[in-house]
């Protein structure tokens, strides 16, 4: 079948064959195409991308090395624009590839595998230092990186996207790396270990995703006037003053507390997600006040409290909450916040003309049968006053079914679902 296809392609004009084969990127496929025919072999130098999988060199013959094979393939290509290497390699090999193809490369992705690797003085440049040869990069993605010392980079003027996944890093090293990439619009740092006080100043940054691994006590100061999407995991203190373009904000801390959030006006914010075990109430309250125009709100914070003691949320007035968030379309609320909305005084001040104008979908996670009557009143009020409500999903999560109050509460929810079967579902 493969030979038949090759014969059919040989009937095509050379330019068409060259165009079709130039879309191949898998290194194993490229090597196979070289053996099909002279026309195919002559087309291989015009491919734009090379991909080396993790296991591609698992069965090398004696005397062969991945560095040399990759070098041969890189040298055979006229203008390589993308190089992806997941298989093991050395800094010497990387330096040789980039010396040949660095000027044409636009996208580079490397599985570094050097989280515990330390270069000694006589080993020459590190893998990170070698990347400097690809000075025209537009996108750089690295996996498994050790960056305790600043990489020896000049400025990557064209680099717009930087992603690093799994990294041991020191604060000064990150600062120097970002100084060498001043024109980033997309920054992703996932599984970062070792960072404590992070300062990021990037004037063109639009998308930023940061995941700090450890005790959850890191601090972040971000200066990025064009930021539109921001996701931060593992910070206790966050300061972002230039927020006029911010549309999507996600803040989570699953191992520590969130103490302080210092944000500018969130006039453009459309989606807000806050998650964690414990947040100071001042931080939660401030975010809710700033996000008055938010359309999509996700809240999964279990407790408040400034110190070790885990405290419940204070009472939140149901009417005031929805009046202060008039554009809210989707509302995903978990245990503690839902309980705060269900206090007995929460529905006393309902005006005759009160309505929830934009709410279309509600997801409520219930974990406790306490205050069952107030919780049912709150559910009924959302249906009653949510004039545009299309869907309500009630999730029952680890409720102690052995207690009679839990059984009664569950029966009430089932009855509520039956009465509003077009809107309400139970999971």
Order of alpha helices (4+ residues) and beta strands (2+ residues): alpha-alpha-alpha-alpha-beta-alpha-beta-alpha-beta-alpha-beta-beta-alpha-beta-beta-beta-beta-beta-beta-beta-beta-beta-alpha-beta-alpha-beta-alpha-beta-alpha-beta-alpha-beta
